[in-house]
Amino acid sequence: MKFTLVVVLATGFLTCGCGGSLVKRTWALDSNSTSPIFFGISDGAKGREEDMQPHPLDYNRETRILKGLPVTFETIFACLFVTLVGSVPLLLAKLIGGDGLTKAHKIESACLVIWLVSAIFGFCNILQFNSLHWTGPRSLTIVEAVYLLSQILTTVGYGDITPAFPKSQVWVAVNVILALCLYGSIIVECTSRFAERLAKEVEDRAQALAAAEEAAHPEAAAEVATSPVKDWLHEPDVVDEMPVVKSGCVFLVFAIIGVFFWHLYPGEEKTWLQAVYMSVITLSTVGFGFFNATTEGGKVFGAFWMLFGVAALGALIGGFVEWMSAQKNLQSFYLFDHEQEFKSMLDACSKDGKTLSKLEFLQFAVKLTKGTDDKELAKIMERFAYLRKQDKSSTDWVRRTTLVDSEGPPL
């Protein structure tokens, strides 16, 4: 609970503090005027104002919410994006649970929030960038910072906004590595935890259905002893292509949304073919950069669109790889010589080649159903012989206390 509260407060701070309104004057143009509007004023400004401020035409127009208020729709959505990225540790805490969070989890999450605050602050107040969208080096607005941040996290890298000076380039390069390590680690763990929880729910439902079936047909339980250890007539499960289809549909939706946006949004207005090209190249993280966002609304949209669209493509690729692997395993099942495998297991488990003792049959069943190899079984038997020797036992048993001391986890 404390961890969640700290992350919420930190995320709120970075959203308010890095929204372009604390320490730097940023500019945007009203859609009906050429005069700049202010998002904030630097406290330590010295010298003539006209010498310090970039030319207002170097900033794209933003859409005011109300006339007279220095707030735009683009800035609000940019702050929402920062909050979204900063709230990822909350998702991890929800999936793991407060009691399951380790010290490493808390340090990693804190580092992510610190990195996010420092990156947005640095982009908007300290570093200077060159771009196709303006003339000369300058710092970024919160909208441009979010747009660049999304390119970094998704590795799209259009190249339309780049650090202007060597020190800035090195600082950004280091931040790229930190971002990919921190954010990638947390996202991968969140995905893994979510998949584990989903698999557990599916397994629990399957067990509940099996228990209900057994209760409804008690005669089926009596058939267990009469059934072979391995059902050779049972074919492997048919490969389910639905995960690939679903993830493919999700990716297609994001691609279509991108095509329509880049073609229809005022100021972007790519041709249909250019919009298709830009959508595919962007979501595939190739990001040639020949086409990119040219409006502030396009940059904010692109930040969200890249983040979720690239994730959808990742799910599609992961599902496709898993589906192809399952297809290959299914086809390999029919090519494998199961008769020869069965005879080899029998020969390995039967000492006289004619009969199997109870222990030998247990070894045979484990190999047949679990795929345990001879080396692993031999290792287990050698371990048992050693423990029996430690107990000075002349029979085939080992004391429970010996197992606790020798095989149990350290206290």
C-alpha positions, 0 to 999 in steps of 0.5 A, a space after each residue: 500500500 505504501 509503495 502504491 501511494 508513493 508511486 501515485 504521488 510521484 506520478 502526479 508530481 511529474 505530470 504537474 511539474 513536467 507539463 511545461 509550466 514550472 521552470 520554462 517558457 514554452 510557446 504555442 500558437 493559437 489557431 486564430 492568432 499569430 501571437 504566442 501564448 504562455 505555459 509558464 515563465 522562467 524565474 531566473 530570466 535575465 537579459 532582453 526578453 526578445 534575445 532569449 525567446 525563440 521566434 514564435 513561428 518556430 512552434 506549431 499551433 496548438 488547440 486552446 480549450 478556452 480563449 484566454 486560458 494558457 492550456 491546450 488539448 495537446 498539452 493535456 493529452 501529453 500530460 496524460 501520456 506521461 501519467 500513463 508511462 509513470 503508472 506502469 509500476 502501479 500495474 506491476 504492484 497490482 499483478 504481484 500484490 503488495 506482499 510480493 513486491 521485493 526490494 528490487 521491484 521497488 528500486 526498479 520502479 523508483 528508478 523508472 519514475 526518476 528517469 521519467 521525471 529527469 527525461 521530461 525535465 531535461 527535454 523541456 528545460 535543459 537540452 536543445 534539439 534540432 528538427 525538421 519542424 523548426 529552425 535552429 536549436 531549442 528545447 522542446 515543448 511538453 508535446 514534443 517531449 512526449 512525442 520523442 519519448 514515445 519514439 524512444 520507448 518503442 524504438 521507432 526513431 523517426 529522426 525528425 527530432 535530434 539532440 543539437 550538441 555533442 553533450 546533449 547527444 551523449 545524455 540522450 544516448 544514455 537515457 535511451 539505454 536506461 529507458 529500454 532497460 527499465 521500461 522493458 524489464 517492467 513491461 516484460 514482467 507485467 506481461 509475464 505475470 498477467 499471462 501466468 494469472 490468466 493461465 492459472 485461471 484457465 487451469 483452475 476452470 479446467 480442474 473444476 470442470 473435471 471435478 464436476 464431470 467426475 462427480 457426475 460420472 463416478 464410474 469414470 474414476 474406476 477406469 483410471 486403473 484400466 487405462 494405459 499410462 500413456 494413451 498412444 491413440 490420443 493425438 496431440 492437441 490441435 493447434 489453436 490459431 485464435 490467439 494469432 487471429 485476435 492479435 492480428 485483428 488488434 494490430 490491424 485496428 491500430 494500423 487502420 486508425 493510423 491510416 485514417 488519422 494521417 490521411 484525414 487530420 488537418 495539417 497531416 493530410 498524407 495520401 492514402 498510400 503514404 498513410 498506409 506506408 507510414 502506419 506500417 513502417 512506424 508500427 513495425 518500429 522501422 521508422 524510416 522518418 520520410 513521413 512523420 507527424 507535422 502537427 502538435 495534434 499528430 505528435 500527441 496522437 502518435 505518442 499513444 498510437 506508437 506505444 499501443 500499436 507497437 505493443 499490438 505488433 509484439 503480441 502478433 509476432 509472439 503469437 505467430 512464433 508460438 503458433 508456428 512452433 506448435 505446428 512444427 511440434 504437431 507435425 514432428 509427432 507424426 514423423 517420430 518413431 514412437 515404437 522404437 522409443 517405447 522399446 528403448 525405454 523398456 530395455 533401459 528400465 528392465 534389468 533382465 529384459 523380461 520383467 519389471 519390478 514395482 520400482 522399475 515400472 515407476 521409473 518406466 512410467 515417469 520416463 514415458 509420461 514426463 520425458 525424464 532421461 536415464 541420466 536424471 533417473 540415475 542421479 536420483 537413484 544415486 542420491 537415494 543410495 547416498 542418503 540411505 548410506 548416511 542413515 546406515 539403513 539396510 532396507 530401502 528407506 530414508 529417515 524423514 529428518 534426513 530428507 529435511 536436513 539434506 533436501 529441504 530449503 535453508 532455514 
